[in-house]
């Protein structure tokens, strides 16, 4: 994980929750920590990491994550025991 990806990871877990986390940055982070990101259909992605998976819709029309998406990704990374 490089410096930028570490910053994205830290931003995901900051309180109060930020509203400027870019979708593309999260995809890059998941791939950097050994996971995969596969587009399932026009609206959704499937993240896989270790033995876990997360199906999530892409933010639309903006590029920033919504609060529920940040919470879902936090939980996904926590369950995968990712502690860079």
C-alpha positions in Angstrom: 0.0 0.0 0.0 1.5 3.3 -1.0 1.1 6.7 0.7 -2.0 7.8 -1.2 -3.8 4.5 -0.5 -2.9 4.7 3.2 -4.4 8.2 3.2 -7.6 6.9 1.6 -7.8 4.1 4.2 -7.3 6.6 7.0 -10.0 8.9 5.5 -12.5 6.0 5.4 -12.2 5.6 9.2 -12.1 9.2 10.2 -14.8 10.7 12.4 -16.8 12.7 11.6 -17.4 10.8 8.4 -16.1 12.6 5.3 -18.3 13.2 2.3 -15.5 13.6 -0.3 -14.1 10.1 -0.7 -14.0 9.2 -4.4 -15.3 5.9 -5.7 -12.2 5.3 -7.9 -9.9 5.8 -4.9 -11.7 3.0 -3.0 -11.4 0.6 -6.0 -7.7 1.4 -6.1 -7.4 0.8 -2.3 -9.1 -2.6 -2.5 -6.9 -3.8 -5.3 -3.8 -2.5 -3.5 -4.5 -4.6 -0.4 -4.9 -7.8 -2.4 -8.6 -7.7 -3.2 -10.5 -7.5 -6.5 -13.2 -5.2 -7.8 -15.5 -6.5 -10.5 -18.3 -4.7 -12.1 -21.4 -6.8 -11.8 -23.8 -4.8 -13.9 -24.3 -1.2 -14.8 -24.9 -0.1 -11.2 -23.0 -2.4 -9.0 -19.5 -3.7 -8.1 -18.4 -6.8 -6.2 -15.4 -6.4 -3.9 -13.6 -9.6 -2.8 -10.9 -9.7 -0.2 -9.6 -12.9 1.5 -12.8 -15.0 2.0 -15.2 -12.0 2.1 -17.2 -10.3 -0.5 -19.2 -7.1 -0.7 -21.8 -6.1 -3.3 -22.3 -2.4 -3.5 -23.8 0.1 -5.9 -21.6 2.8 -7.5 -22.4 6.3 -6.4 -24.6 8.1 -9.0 -24.6 10.8 -10.4 -21.7 12.1 -8.3 -18.3 10.3 -7.8 -18.2 10.6 -4.0 -19.3 7.8 -1.7 -22.5 8.2 0.2 -22.6 7.6 4.0 -24.1 4.1 3.8 -21.4 3.2 1.3 -18.6 4.4 3.6 -20.1 2.4 6.5 -20.3 -0.8 4.3 -16.7 -0.5 3.2 -15.5 0.2 6.8 -17.3 -2.9 7.9 -15.9 -4.9 5.0 -12.3 -3.9 5.7 -12.8 -4.5 9.5 -14.1 -8.0 8.9 -11.2 -8.7 6.6 -8.9 -7.6 9.4 -7.1 -5.0 7.3 -4.8 -2.9 9.5 -2.1 -1.3 7.4 
